[in-house]
């Protein structure tokens, strides 16, 4: 089963990432889940504003290495920093 969660609680429209909410972390830790961090960047806000998509737009999807739930927030922030550095 695949489950998608936004650890910040919702889609963040600003730059960077905000503090994680406890819900996603609690679920992951309670079930000893391994997390695959994913970051969507690029023109994603324009994509949402342009619905129903009259023109083509592109976004970048970055998929990280598996992360243990105990270190989720710290490792996700490192993953995000590595994307910004590119």
C-alpha positions in Angstrom: 0.0 0.0 0.0 1.2 3.5 -0.8 0.3 6.4 1.3 1.0 10.0 0.5 1.3 12.6 3.2 2.4 16.2 3.4 4.4 16.4 6.6 4.0 20.2 6.8 0.2 19.7 7.1 -0.7 21.1 3.7 0.9 22.3 0.4 3.2 25.2 1.3 3.1 28.0 -1.3 6.2 29.9 -0.1 9.9 29.2 -0.5 11.6 26.5 1.4 9.8 24.2 3.9 8.0 24.9 7.1 8.0 22.9 10.4 6.5 19.5 10.2 3.2 18.8 11.9 3.2 15.8 14.2 0.6 13.7 12.5 2.6 12.2 9.6 5.6 11.6 11.9 3.4 9.8 14.6 1.9 7.5 12.0 5.3 6.7 10.5 6.9 6.0 13.9 4.0 4.0 15.3 4.1 1.7 12.2 7.9 1.7 11.8 7.5 2.9 8.2 10.3 3.7 5.9 9.6 7.0 4.1 10.6 7.9 0.5 11.0 11.7 0.5 9.6 13.5 -2.6 9.9 17.2 -3.5 8.0 18.9 -6.3 9.6 22.1 -7.5 9.5 24.4 -10.5 6.4 26.0 -11.8 4.0 24.1 -9.4 2.2 27.2 -8.2 1.6 28.3 -11.8 0.3 24.8 -12.6 -2.3 25.0 -9.8 -3.3 28.6 -10.7 -3.7 27.6 -14.4 -6.2 24.8 -13.9 -7.8 23.6 -16.1 -4.4 23.7 -17.8 -4.8 25.6 -21.1 -1.0 25.5 -21.7 1.7 22.9 -20.9 3.9 23.6 -17.9 6.6 21.5 -16.4 7.6 20.7 -12.8 10.5 18.9 -11.3 9.9 15.9 -9.2 12.9 14.9 -6.9 12.8 11.4 -5.3 15.2 10.8 -2.4 16.6 7.8 -0.8 14.6 5.9 1.9 14.5 7.6 5.3 13.7 5.9 8.6 10.7 7.4 10.5 12.8 8.2 13.6 14.9 10.8 11.7 12.2 11.9 9.2 12.3 15.7 9.6 16.1 16.0 9.9 16.8 13.8 6.8 14.0 15.4 4.8 15.5 18.8 5.4 18.9 17.5 4.3 17.3 16.1 1.2 15.7 19.5 0.5 19.0 21.3 0.9 20.6 19.0 -1.6 18.0 19.9 -4.1 18.4 23.6 -3.6 22.2 23.3 -4.1 21.7 21.9 -7.6 
